[in-house]
Amino acid sequence: MQTNPHLAQVIFLLLSGYSHRKGYHMKNIIAATLFFLLSSNAFACYDESLSDKTNFDNCLVEAEQGDAFAQFSLGVMYGNGMGVTQDYKEADKWYRKAAEQGNAEAQFNLGVMHEDGQGVAQDYKEALKWWRKAAEQGERKAQFNLGVMYYDGTGVAQDYKEAMKWWRKAAEQGYAGAQSSLGGMYQRGEGVTQDYKEAMKWWRKAAEQGIAIAQSNLGVMYDNGQGVAQDYKSAHMWYNIAAANGNSDAVKNRDNVAKKMTSSQIEKAQDMAREWMKKHQ
């Protein structure tokens, strides 16, 4: 099955390091899941001193009594094979029980399973339905994914204004992928009046959170003098930072802008990049 690379594929509620156009799958999140289970006071059926199997049994008792968070927790355990054999259908079953009680994290995860076809038939409209429910409760990953669905026209008619609406909600909650996406919308003038300064604003927020494409885009804006005075040193700095974070376009752009600069300007730009990266480690 094909997974939309735009979508936040985080299966657990506290994994917030999603980068635009990348996703996390269940197998990648066990460590983060365990961290949350061990640190959350809300996870009443889990005791870090006990085995996964004992914790699973304890959560099962509470889940069968109707506790929504325990039901959500069983979904996580089945999805990751914690104390039980991994079983996406069972994960879906318990997420659904919690989601129907209004648990936003379960609603988000259920949407992911429908989008990805894990434990259920792939169904974009069902994914959209559950993400909308979670998004309306303020779940920022769900808000981001709704924006992607509206932008791409997946499971719903393409609507850039709706994409902007949901990305803005997530961006205002600090979700870096949404901040990067908003910057692109303002830069291209999609669903909103083109505004380079607003593009710069949102890309800067995303760049501060380590999003390489936003860092590279800031370099382009400084390079071309869009939304800001043309500044090759700042362009070189942002390209350098983005390149260090794995953005291949930034490597090419950095080398090109260097041809327009003196050696002292390049040295200064490199110092600026090192200082920024040191500060943001």
C-alpha positions, 0 to 999 in steps of 0.5 A: 500500500502507498502512504501519503508522504506528506502526512504525519504518521506518528502513531503515538501522541507525544512524538512531535518531531515530524518534518514536512513530507516525512513520516513516522511508522509504528516500528519507529516509535517504540522508544518514544511510546515507552518514554511516554508510558513511563512519564505520564501520570495519566497512564494509570494502568501502567507501572514502569516497575512491572513487565510489559505483560503485567501492564498489558493485563492491568490495562486490559482490565481497565479497558474492559471496564470502559476507561478510554485512556486504557483503551487507547493504551491497549491500542498502542500496546497491540500496535507496537507488540508491547506485552502482547503479539503485535496485532493491528486489527486489535489495535484498531478495535481498541483505538475505536473504542477510545475514539468513540468516547472522544479520546483525541489521541485515539481518534488521530491514531485511528485516522492514521490506520485508515489512511495507511490501511493497517488493520482496516481497509485503506479509506481516506474518507474514514481517515478524514473523519477521525482526523476531523474529530481529533482536530476539532479537539485541538489535536495538532497532528490531526489538524496538520493532516487535515490540511494535507488532505485538503491541499492534495484533494485526498478523500475530499475536494481540493481546497487551499483555503481549508488547507490554510485554515487547518495548517494555521491552527496547527502552526499556532500550536507550534507544529513545525510541519504546519509552520513550514507548509504555511510558509509555502502557501504564503510564498506561492499565494495559494489560498491566501494573498501572496506575502513574502514577509509572512512566508519568511515569518512561518519558515523562520519558526519552522527553521528554529525547530530544525526543519531543513526545507524551511531553513533552505527556503529562508536561504532562497528568500535572502538570496533573492531578496524576497520579503527581506533585503537581499543578503548573501551572507544570511542566504549562505548561512541558512543554506549551510544550516539546511545542508548540515540537516541533509537538504541536498538543494541547499548544498547546491544553492550554497555553492552558487551563492558563494560565487557571488561573495568575497572570501571574507563574506563566506567566512563571516557566513560560516561563523554565523551558521556555526553560532546558530547551530551551537545555539540550537543544539 
